[in-house]
C-alpha cells in the first residue's frame, strides 16, 4: 500500500482510539491536543514516517484551513454583541488593549533572541503567537468555581482574538518582501483581504441568518438540515473570498458573527413553526414570539466537526511541525517560547486590566490562561505556503511555543481552576462587592471545543 493509505489508516486508528477513551480521559489532565500531538510525532518523519509535509502538503493545508474556517465561524457565531457591553469590560480590554500589546511584545522580545530574522518576520511571529485557544485549558474557562465574569471574558476573548489577529498577520505578510502577498502590495491586500472580505462575510452571514430564520418560521427546514445549513454558510463565506484573492478566514470570521446576530433577531413573523405543529393553534397564538433557531441547537454539527478537524490538525502539527523541530532545538527558541507564554501574554494582560478593580489573583489567572493553539498552527503552516524567507526558524519557534502551551496549560487547568475558585469563594465571603462578582454574559457563548 502507498504511504498515504498507511497515513490515513494511522489517523483513523488514533481518532478511534481517543474516541473510545474520551470520557475517561476527560477526567484527567490528559487533553485531546496532548494525545493527538503525541501520536502525530509518532507517525511523522522522526517516527514511522507516514506523514510528511514535503509529500502531503496539499491535504495537510486543506485540513488545517478547513478546521480554522469552522472554528472561526462557530466561535464568532456564539458571541453576542451584548457580551462586549454588559460586564464586557474584560473581553473589551483584553481584545482592544491586550491583543495589540501582545503582538508588539512578541515582536520586540524576538528581536534580541532570534537573530537572522527581518523586522517584518519578527512582526509576523508576534501576530502568529498572539491568538489564544481556550480549548487547550478547557477546565479553566468551564469550571463553575471560577466566577462567571472570568469564564465569560476568557471565552469571548478566545472566540474573537484569532479573527482580530488576522488583519495584522495579512498586512505583515504583505509588507514582507519575497512572499506571494507582497506581490500585490499592502494597498491591494488591505482592499481585498480586509475591506472586500469583511463586506462579503457580512453579506453572506447576515443573509444566511435571515434566510434560516424565515425558513424555520415557516416550517420549511428540518433540524438536521438546519445544522447542515451552517456548514454551507461557512463555506460560502470562505471559498469566494479566496477566489477573489481576499482572506477566506476573515470572511468566515465576520460571517459567523453576522450569522449569529441575524439568527438571534426575533419578531412576530419568526415564531418557530415546529412548536406550533405540536401544540393547539389557540395556545400557539397566545405564546409570545421568541428568537428561533437558538445558536446552541443550530451550530451543533458545525461545532462537532470543527472539534474533530481541530484535533486532527494537532495530529498534523505533531507530525510535520513539532516532530522535525525536536531534532534541531536551540536554547534561544526555548527561552522565547517560555517568554511568549508568560511575559508576552501576562504583562499586556496586566496593563490592559489596570484600574479595573480586579484582584491580583484574577489578573494572574487571566494572564496565565492564554494558550496558543490551532490559529497559531494554521498561521505557521500558511507561512510555509507563502514562502516566507525565514520560515524554518519561525516554524521551529511556533512549534515549540504551541507544544509547551499544550503541555503546560493542559496540565495546569484543573489544578489552577480549583485553587483560584477556592480563593474566590473566600474573598467573596470577606468582601461582598468584589469586582469579580459582575455578571459574565460572555459565558452564554458555547464552551470551547475540545480542539
C-alpha positions as CSV (number, residue, x, y, z in Angstrom):
1,X,0.0,0.0,0.0
2,X,1.1,3.6,-0.6
3,X,2.3,5.9,2.2
4,X,-0.9,8.0,2.0
5,X,-3.0,4.9,2.7
6,X,-1.0,4.0,5.7
7,X,-1.1,7.6,6.9
8,X,-4.9,7.5,6.6
9,X,-5.1,4.2,8.5
10,X,-2.9,5.7,11.3
11,X,-5.1,8.8,11.5
12,X,-8.2,6.7,11.7
13,X,-6.7,4.5,14.4
14,X,-5.7,7.4,16.5
15,X,-9.1,9.0,16.2
16,X,-11.0,5.8,17.0
17,X,-8.6,5.1,20.0
18,X,-9.2,8.5,21.5
19,X,-12.9,8.3,21.0
20,X,-13.1,5.0,22.9
21,X,-11.4,6.5,26.0
22,X,-12.6,10.2,25.6
23,X,-14.9,10.2,28.7
24,X,-12.2,8.6,30.8
25,X,-9.5,11.0,29.7
26,X,-11.8,14.0,30.2
27,X,-11.5,13.5,34.0
28,X,-7.6,13.6,33.8
29,X,-5.0,16.2,32.9
30,X,-4.5,14.5,29.6
31,X,-6.2,16.6,26.9
32,X,-7.2,15.8,23.3
33,X,-4.5,18.1,21.9
34,X,-1.9,16.3,24.0
35,X,-2.9,12.9,22.7
36,X,-3.2,13.9,19.0
37,X,0.1,15.9,19.1
38,X,1.9,13.0,20.7
39,X,0.5,10.5,18.2
40,X,1.4,12.9,15.4
41,X,5.1,12.8,16.4
42,X,4.9,9.0,16.3
43,X,3.6,8.9,12.7
44,X,5.7,11.8,11.5
45,X,9.2,11.9,9.9
46,X,11.1,11.2,13.1
47,X,8.8,8.3,13.9
48,X,7.1,5.9,11.4
49,X,7.5,8.4,8.6
50,X,3.8,8.0,7.5
51,X,3.1,11.8,7.2
52,X,5.5,14.3,5.8
53,X,4.9,17.9,4.8
54,X,7.0,17.6,1.7
55,X,4.8,14.8,0.2
56,X,1.4,15.6,1.8
57,X,1.4,19.4,1.8
58,X,-1.9,19.7,-0.2
59,X,-4.1,17.5,2.1
60,X,-2.4,18.9,5.2
61,X,-3.1,22.5,4.3
62,X,-6.7,21.7,3.2
63,X,-7.3,20.0,6.6
64,X,-6.0,22.8,8.8
65,X,-7.6,25.5,6.7
66,X,-11.0,23.8,6.9
67,X,-10.5,23.4,10.7
68,X,-9.7,27.0,11.3
69,X,-12.5,28.2,9.0
70,X,-15.1,26.3,11.0
71,X,-13.6,27.3,14.3
72,X,-13.5,31.0,13.4
73,X,-17.1,30.8,12.1
74,X,-18.6,28.9,15.1
75,X,-16.6,30.9,17.7
76,X,-17.7,34.2,16.3
77,X,-21.3,32.9,15.8
78,X,-21.5,32.1,19.6
79,X,-20.5,35.7,20.7
80,X,-23.4,38.1,21.2
81,X,-22.9,41.9,20.9
82,X,-24.0,42.4,24.5
83,X,-21.2,40.1,25.6
84,X,-18.9,43.1,24.9
85,X,-21.2,45.5,26.7
86,X,-22.8,44.0,29.8
87,X,-19.9,43.2,32.1
88,X,-17.9,43.2,28.9
89,X,-15.1,45.5,30.1
90,X,-13.0,42.3,30.5
91,X,-13.1,41.0,26.9
92,X,-13.1,44.5,25.6
93,X,-9.9,45.4,27.4
94,X,-8.2,42.0,26.5
95,X,-9.1,42.5,22.8
96,X,-8.8,46.2,22.4
97,X,-5.7,46.8,24.5
98,X,-4.2,43.4,25.4
99,X,-4.1,41.9,21.9
100,X,-2.1,44.8,20.2
101,X,0.2,44.9,23.2
102,X,0.8,41.1,22.9
103,X,1.7,41.4,19.3
104,X,4.1,44.2,20.0
105,X,5.7,42.5,23.0
106,X,6.2,39.3,20.9
107,X,7.7,41.4,18.2
108,X,10.2,43.2,20.5
109,X,11.3,40.2,22.6
110,X,12.0,38.2,19.4
111,X,14.5,40.8,18.2
112,X,17.4,40.0,20.5
113,X,16.6,36.3,20.9
114,X,16.2,35.3,17.2
115,X,18.9,36.9,15.1
116,X,18.7,36.4,11.4
117,X,15.0,37.3,11.1
118,X,14.0,40.6,9.5
119,X,11.8,43.2,11.1
120,X,8.7,42.0,9.3
121,X,9.4,38.4,10.0
122,X,9.6,39.2,13.7
123,X,6.3,41.1,13.5
124,X,4.8,38.1,11.8
125,X,5.9,35.9,14.7
126,X,4.2,38.3,17.2
127,X,1.0,38.1,15.2
128,X,1.1,34.3,14.8
129,X,1.6,33.7,18.5
130,X,-0.9,36.3,19.8
131,X,-4.3,34.4,19.4
132,X,-5.4,32.2,22.3
133,X,-7.2,28.9,22.2
134,X,-9.3,28.3,25.3
135,X,-9.8,24.7,24.4
136,X,-6.2,23.9,25.5
137,X,-7.2,24.8,29.0
138,X,-10.9,24.0,28.8
139,X,-11.4,23.5,32.6
140,X,-10.0,27.0,33.2
141,X,-13.0,28.5,31.4
142,X,-15.7,25.9,32.2
143,X,-15.1,25.2,35.9
144,X,-18.1,26.7,37.8
145,X,-15.9,27.6,40.7
146,X,-14.4,30.3,38.6
147,X,-16.5,33.5,38.6
148,X,-18.8,34.0,35.6
149,X,-17.1,37.2,34.7
150,X,-13.7,35.5,34.2
151,X,-15.1,32.4,32.5
152,X,-17.1,34.6,30.1
153,X,-14.3,37.0,29.5
154,X,-11.8,34.3,28.5
155,X,-14.4,32.6,26.3
156,X,-15.2,35.8,24.4
157,X,-11.5,36.7,24.1
158,X,-10.6,33.3,22.7
159,X,-13.6,33.4,20.3
160,X,-12.7,36.7,18.8
161,X,-8.9,37.3,19.1
162,X,-7.9,34.8,16.4
163,X,-10.1,36.7,13.9
164,X,-8.8,40.1,15.2
165,X,-5.2,39.0,14.8
166,X,-5.8,38.1,11.1
167,X,-5.5,41.7,9.8
168,X,-2.2,42.1,11.4
169,X,-1.0,38.8,10.0
170,X,-2.2,39.6,6.5
171,X,-0.7,43.1,6.5
172,X,2.7,41.9,7.9
173,X,2.8,39.3,5.1
174,X,2.2,41.9,2.5
175,X,5.0,44.1,3.9
176,X,7.5,41.2,3.8
177,X,9.5,41.1,0.5
178,X,9.6,37.7,-1.1
179,X,6.1,36.5,-0.2
180,X,3.2,36.0,-2.6
181,X,1.2,38.6,-0.6
182,X,3.9,41.2,-1.2
183,X,3.5,41.0,-5.0
184,X,0.1,42.6,-4.6
185,X,1.3,45.3,-2.2
186,X,0.0,46.4,1.1
187,X,-2.7,48.6,-0.5
188,X,-4.1,45.7,-2.6
189,X,-4.0,43.3,0.3
190,X,-5.8,45.9,2.5
191,X,-8.5,46.3,-0.1
192,X,-9.1,42.6,-0.9
193,X,-8.3,40.9,2.4
194,X,-9.8,43.5,4.8
195,X,-12.4,45.5,3.0
196,X,-13.9,43.1,0.4
197,X,-13.5,40.0,2.6
198,X,-15.2,41.8,5.5
199,X,-18.0,43.1,3.3
200,X,-18.5,39.6,1.8
201,X,-18.6,38.0,5.2
202,X,-21.2,40.5,6.5
203,X,-23.4,39.9,3.5
204,X,-23.2,36.1,3.5
205,X,-23.6,35.8,7.3
206,X,-26.4,38.3,7.6
207,X,-28.3,36.9,4.6
208,X,-27.8,33.3,5.7
209,X,-29.1,34.0,9.2
210,X,-32.1,35.8,7.8
211,X,-32.9,33.0,5.4
212,X,-32.6,30.4,8.1
213,X,-34.9,32.3,10.4
214,X,-37.6,32.7,7.8
215,X,-37.3,29.1,6.7
216,X,-37.7,27.8,10.2
217,X,-40.5,30.1,11.0
218,X,-42.5,28.6,8.1
219,X,-41.5,25.1,9.0
220,X,-39.7,24.5,5.7
221,X,-36.4,23.2,7.2
222,X,-35.7,20.1,9.3
223,X,-33.4,20.1,12.4
224,X,-30.8,18.0,10.6
225,X,-30.6,20.3,7.5
226,X,-30.7,23.4,9.7
227,X,-27.3,22.3,11.1
228,X,-26.0,21.4,7.7
229,X,-27.0,24.9,6.5
230,X,-24.5,26.4,8.9
231,X,-21.7,24.5,7.1
232,X,-22.9,25.8,3.8
233,X,-22.8,29.4,5.0
234,X,-19.3,29.0,6.4
235,X,-18.1,27.5,3.1
236,X,-20.0,30.2,1.2
237,X,-18.1,32.9,3.1
238,X,-14.7,31.3,2.8
239,X,-14.4,30.0,-0.8
240,X,-15.5,33.1,-2.8
241,X,-13.2,35.3,-0.6
242,X,-10.3,33.1,-1.5
243,X,-11.4,33.1,-5.2
244,X,-11.2,36.9,-5.4
245,X,-7.8,36.7,-3.6
246,X,-9.1,38.1,-0.3
247,X,-8.9,36.4,3.1
248,X,-11.2,33.4,3.5
249,X,-10.5,33.3,7.2
250,X,-11.5,37.0,7.7
251,X,-14.7,36.4,5.7
252,X,-15.6,33.3,7.7
253,X,-15.0,35.0,11.0
254,X,-17.1,38.1,10.1
255,X,-19.8,35.9,8.5
256,X,-20.0,33.8,11.7
257,X,-20.6,36.9,13.8
258,X,-23.2,38.3,11.4
259,X,-24.9,35.0,11.1
260,X,-25.2,34.7,14.9
261,X,-26.6,38.2,15.2
262,X,-29.1,37.7,12.4
263,X,-30.2,34.4,13.8
264,X,-31.0,35.8,17.2
265,X,-33.3,38.5,16.0
266,X,-36.9,37.9,16.9
267,X,-40.1,39.1,15.5
268,X,-43.8,38.1,15.2
269,X,-43.1,36.6,11.8
270,X,-40.3,34.5,13.1
271,X,-42.1,32.3,15.7
272,X,-40.9,28.7,15.1
273,X,-43.4,26.7,13.2
274,X,-42.2,23.4,14.6
275,X,-43.6,24.3,18.0
276,X,-47.0,25.2,16.6
277,X,-47.2,21.8,15.0
278,X,-47.1,20.1,18.4
279,X,-49.5,22.4,20.2
280,X,-53.1,23.6,19.7
281,X,-53.5,26.6,17.5
282,X,-55.0,28.6,20.2
283,X,-52.1,28.0,22.6
284,X,-49.5,28.9,20.0
285,X,-51.4,32.1,19.1
286,X,-51.1,33.2,22.8
287,X,-47.5,32.3,23.2
288,X,-45.0,35.1,23.0
289,X,-42.8,35.2,19.9
290,X,-39.2,34.3,20.6
291,X,-36.0,34.2,18.7
292,X,-35.9,31.0,16.6
293,X,-33.1,28.6,15.9
294,X,-31.1,29.2,19.1
295,X,-27.4,29.1,18.3
296,X,-26.7,26.1,20.5
297,X,-29.1,23.9,18.6
298,X,-28.2,25.1,15.2
299,X,-24.4,25.1,15.3
300,X,-24.1,21.6,16.9
301,X,-22.9,19.8,13.8
302,X,-20.5,22.5,12.8
303,X,-19.0,22.7,16.2
304,X,-18.5,18.9,16.5
305,X,-17.0,18.8,13.0
306,X,-14.7,21.8,13.9
307,X,-13.6,20.0,17.0
308,X,-12.8,16.8,15.1
309,X,-10.9,18.7,12.4
310,X,-9.0,20.7,15.0
311,X,-8.0,17.5,16.8
312,X,-6.7,16.1,13.5
313,X,-4.9,19.4,13.0
314,X,-3.0,18.8,16.2
315,X,-2.1,15.4,14.9
316,X,-0.7,17.0,11.7
317,X,1.1,19.6,13.9
318,X,2.9,16.9,15.9
319,X,3.9,15.1,12.7
320,X,5.0,17.9,10.3
321,X,6.0,20.8,12.6
322,X,6.8,19.6,16.1
323,X,8.5,16.3,15.3
324,X,11.2,17.7,12.9
325,X,11.7,20.6,15.3
326,X,12.7,18.2,18.2
327,X,15.8,17.2,16.1
328,X,17.0,20.8,15.9
329,X,16.3,22.6,19.2
330,X,18.1,25.7,20.3
331,X,18.2,27.4,23.7
332,X,17.0,30.7,22.2
333,X,13.9,29.1,20.8
334,X,13.1,27.5,24.2
335,X,13.6,30.8,26.0
336,X,11.4,32.7,23.6
337,X,8.7,30.1,23.8
338,X,8.7,30.4,27.6
339,X,8.6,34.2,27.4
340,X,5.8,34.1,24.9
341,X,3.6,32.1,27.3
342,X,4.5,34.3,30.3
343,X,5.8,37.8,29.8
344,X,4.4,38.3,26.3
345,X,0.9,37.3,27.5
346,X,0.8,38.3,31.1
347,X,2.3,41.8,31.0
348,X,-0.1,43.0,28.3
349,X,-3.0,41.5,30.3
350,X,-1.9,43.2,33.5
351,X,-1.6,46.6,31.6
352,X,-5.0,46.1,29.9
353,X,-6.7,45.4,33.2
354,X,-5.1,48.2,35.2
355,X,-7.6,50.2,37.3
356,X,-10.4,47.7,36.7
357,X,-10.6,46.8,40.3
358,X,-9.8,43.1,39.7
359,X,-7.7,41.4,42.3
360,X,-4.1,40.3,41.6
361,X,-5.0,36.6,41.6
362,X,-7.7,37.2,39.0
363,X,-5.3,39.2,36.8
364,X,-2.7,36.4,37.2
365,X,-5.2,33.7,36.3
366,X,-6.4,35.5,33.2
367,X,-2.8,36.2,32.2
368,X,-1.7,32.6,32.5
369,X,-4.6,31.1,30.6
370,X,-3.8,32.4,27.2
371,X,-2.9,29.1,25.5
372,X,-1.5,29.1,21.9
373,X,-3.3,26.6,19.7
374,X,-5.0,26.0,16.4
375,X,-4.8,29.5,15.0
376,X,-1.0,29.6,15.6
377,X,-0.6,26.2,14.0
378,X,-2.5,27.2,10.9
379,X,-0.8,30.6,10.6
380,X,2.5,28.8,10.9
381,X,1.7,26.4,8.0
382,X,0.5,29.4,5.9
383,X,4.0,30.9,6.3
384,X,5.2,27.7,4.5
385,X,2.7,28.2,1.8
386,X,3.6,31.9,1.4
387,X,7.3,31.0,1.1
388,X,8.4,33.4,3.9
389,X,12.2,33.5,3.8
390,X,12.8,32.8,7.5
391,X,10.1,30.1,7.7
392,X,12.4,27.4,9.0
393,X,13.3,29.3,12.2
394,X,9.8,30.8,12.5
395,X,8.3,27.3,12.2
396,X,10.5,25.9,15.0
397,X,9.6,28.8,17.3
398,X,5.9,28.4,16.7
399,X,6.1,24.6,17.1
400,X,7.9,24.8,20.4
401,X,5.7,27.5,21.8
402,X,2.5,25.7,20.9
403,X,3.8,22.4,22.2
404,X,4.7,23.9,25.6
405,X,1.3,25.5,25.7
406,X,-0.4,22.2,25.0
407,X,1.5,20.6,27.8
408,X,1.6,23.4,30.5
409,X,-1.9,24.8,30.0
410,X,-3.5,21.4,29.7
411,X,-1.8,20.1,32.9
412,X,-2.4,23.2,35.0
413,X,-6.0,24.0,34.0
414,X,-7.6,21.6,36.6
415,X,-5.3,22.5,39.5
416,X,-5.3,26.2,39.0
417,X,-9.1,26.4,38.4
418,X,-9.6,24.6,41.7
419,X,-7.2,26.9,43.6
420,X,-8.5,30.1,42.0
421,X,-12.1,29.0,42.7
422,X,-11.2,28.4,46.4
423,X,-9.6,31.9,46.6
424,X,-12.6,33.5,45.0
425,X,-15.1,31.9,47.5
426,X,-13.0,33.0,50.5
427,X,-12.6,36.5,49.0
428,X,-16.3,36.8,48.3
429,X,-17.1,35.9,51.9
430,X,-14.8,38.6,53.2
431,X,-15.8,41.3,50.7
432,X,-19.4,41.3,49.5
433,X,-18.8,43.6,46.5
434,X,-15.9,42.1,44.6
435,X,-15.4,43.4,41.0
436,X,-15.3,39.7,40.0
437,X,-18.9,39.4,41.1
438,X,-20.1,41.2,38.0
439,X,-22.2,39.1,35.6
440,X,-20.2,37.5,32.8
441,X,-22.5,37.5,29.9
442,X,-19.8,36.1,27.7
443,X,-20.3,32.7,29.3
444,X,-23.6,32.4,27.4
445,X,-21.5,31.5,24.4
446,X,-20.6,27.9,23.6
447,X,-18.0,26.3,25.8
448,X,-14.7,25.8,24.0
449,X,-14.5,22.9,21.6
450,X,-12.0,20.2,22.6
451,X,-9.6,21.1,19.8
